[in-house]
Every structure is written in structure tokens, then in C-alpha cells.
Amino acid sequence: QVQLVESGGGLVQPGGSLRLSCTASGFTLDDYAIGWFRQAPGKEREEVACTSKNGGSTNYTDSVKGRFTVFRDNAKNTVTLQMNSLKAEDTAVYYCAVDLLPDSPVEAMCLMTNPHLYWGQGTQVTVSS
């Protein structure tokens, strides 16, 4: 059975750090592009970061550049989102999603409208004092 599971969410104070993990079962995560997304209450889901397959580069949305970092641990079949200097506006449910197409165009692979994204169930991140 193919599964994609996020973990690591929780409550953190502004300025704090949190590490989210996206763990795959049933397939090799390194073979696929992965996007991190978030959805805040009353807001549309948005892209946070998108990392290419097989050691490729990562793109970040402007609001998280310099604060968030994506890295892979291929031995554990996981992708991690390291979040530093957290702000209240980072509060959201965070999702990872895998682009199941092997060679999607780079500009399309992490779009919310990509019909080939396979989603995890999400993990709640709350930034509050």
C-alpha cells in the first residue's frame, strides 16, 4: 500500500523552530518531486516549497525564504521541512504531496492544480504566544 504521512506538527512560540517530516511507504521518495503546502483557516491552500527528484534543487515561496529549508534523508525515505523563525502567519495545516508523473515540467509539478499530486493527510502547526 502506498502511503505518505506528515508528522512533527505542534504548538510553538513566535521565533521558534519546528521540523516536519514527510515519510513515504510503498515507493522510493527520492524518485519523485515533492511539494510542501499549507492551508490556514479561511485561506486557500498555498505552495510553500517544491523540491525536485534525485538531488535536484528546491524552490521556496517568498514568504518563507531564509527561514524554511527542505532536505531529504533517502535512507529513511523521508523529506524534512525545517522551519525557523516562525511567525503567527505560518499557522496552518501543512501537507506534503508527491508528483506522480516521472518528468513533469518544473513549472507545473507543484502547482495546486496538478492532477497528479498524491497528498498526505497534513499536520497542524500553530504559532502563538
PLY file of the C-alpha trace (Angstrom):
ply
format ascii 1.0
element vertex 129
property float x
property float y
property float z
element edge 128
property int vertex1
property int vertex2
end_header
0.00 0.00 0.00
1.31 3.43 -0.96
1.28 5.94 1.89
2.54 9.46 2.52
2.45 10.67 6.13
3.35 14.03 7.67
4.50 14.33 11.27
6.11 16.82 13.62
3.45 19.50 13.92
2.55 21.19 17.16
2.41 24.43 19.09
5.41 26.75 19.04
6.02 30.35 20.12
6.85 33.07 17.59
10.54 32.94 16.74
10.72 29.26 17.49
11.53 26.30 15.28
9.77 23.15 14.21
10.70 20.25 11.99
8.14 18.45 9.87
8.74 15.10 8.22
7.09 13.50 5.23
7.60 9.75 5.21
6.78 7.52 2.27
5.85 3.86 2.29
5.48 1.65 -0.74
7.66 3.73 -3.07
11.02 5.47 -3.17
10.54 9.13 -2.35
13.81 10.23 -3.96
12.41 9.30 -7.37
9.70 11.96 -7.21
9.36 15.70 -6.95
7.77 16.74 -3.64
5.87 19.84 -2.67
5.15 21.25 0.76
1.88 23.15 1.05
-0.11 24.80 3.80
-3.65 25.92 4.41
-4.52 28.48 7.07
-8.05 28.92 8.43
-10.18 30.76 5.92
-7.41 30.74 3.32
-6.75 28.80 0.17
-4.09 26.13 0.21
-0.76 27.50 -0.99
2.60 26.18 -2.08
5.44 26.56 0.42
8.31 24.75 -1.26
8.94 22.40 -4.15
11.93 20.10 -4.41
12.96 18.16 -7.49
13.72 14.47 -7.63
17.11 12.78 -7.35
19.00 15.54 -5.58
17.52 18.41 -7.54
17.04 21.95 -6.34
14.32 23.38 -4.12
12.24 26.48 -4.73
10.58 28.39 -1.88
7.78 30.86 -1.81
8.95 34.37 -0.92
7.31 34.44 2.49
9.46 31.56 3.80
12.79 32.14 2.05
15.65 32.23 4.52
13.51 30.66 7.24
12.44 27.28 5.85
14.68 24.57 4.44
13.82 21.30 2.72
16.15 18.33 2.80
15.91 14.63 2.06
17.00 11.64 4.07
16.93 8.94 1.45
17.99 6.22 3.89
14.79 6.85 5.84
12.68 7.58 2.74
11.70 10.95 4.18
11.67 14.61 3.27
12.00 17.18 6.03
10.76 20.75 6.24
12.87 22.64 8.80
11.04 25.79 9.89
12.90 28.51 11.79
11.95 32.00 12.96
8.30 31.05 12.90
5.64 33.74 12.71
1.99 33.75 13.63
1.10 33.85 9.95
2.81 30.47 9.49
-0.05 28.86 11.42
-1.66 26.33 9.10
-2.13 22.69 8.33
0.96 21.59 6.44
0.84 18.95 3.73
3.36 17.16 1.61
2.46 15.91 -1.82
4.28 13.86 -4.42
4.07 14.48 -8.14
3.48 11.02 -9.53
4.45 11.96 -13.07
8.09 10.99 -13.61
9.05 14.05 -15.64
6.62 16.88 -15.08
7.70 20.32 -16.29
9.38 22.11 -13.40
6.90 24.96 -13.51
3.94 22.61 -13.18
4.92 19.85 -10.79
3.98 21.62 -7.54
1.01 23.62 -8.74
-2.12 23.16 -6.66
-3.92 22.34 -9.88
-1.57 19.48 -10.77
-3.92 16.48 -11.03
-1.04 14.05 -10.46
-0.24 15.17 -6.90
-0.62 12.48 -4.27
-1.33 14.04 -0.87
-0.60 13.22 2.71
-3.17 13.93 5.41
-1.50 17.00 6.89
-0.15 18.08 10.27
-1.18 21.13 12.29
1.35 23.87 13.03
0.26 26.59 15.43
2.50 29.59 16.13
1.21 31.55 19.09
2.37 33.17 22.31
0 1
1 2
2 3
3 4
4 5
5 6
6 7
7 8
8 9
9 10
10 11
11 12
12 13
13 14
14 15
15 16
16 17
17 18
18 19
19 20
20 21
21 22
22 23
23 24
24 25
25 26
26 27
27 28
28 29
29 30
30 31
31 32
32 33
33 34
34 35
35 36
36 37
37 38
38 39
39 40
40 41
41 42
42 43
43 44
44 45
45 46
46 47
47 48
48 49
49 50
50 51
51 52
52 53
53 54
54 55
55 56
56 57
57 58
58 59
59 60
60 61
61 62
62 63
63 64
64 65
65 66
66 67
67 68
68 69
69 70
70 71
71 72
72 73
73 74
74 75
75 76
76 77
77 78
78 79
79 80
80 81
81 82
82 83
83 84
84 85
85 86
86 87
87 88
88 89
89 90
90 91
91 92
92 93
93 94
94 95
95 96
96 97
97 98
98 99
99 100
100 101
101 102
102 103
103 104
104 105
105 106
106 107
107 108
108 109
109 110
110 111
111 112
112 113
113 114
114 115
115 116
116 117
117 118
118 119
119 120
120 121
121 122
122 123
123 124
124 125
125 126
126 127
127 128
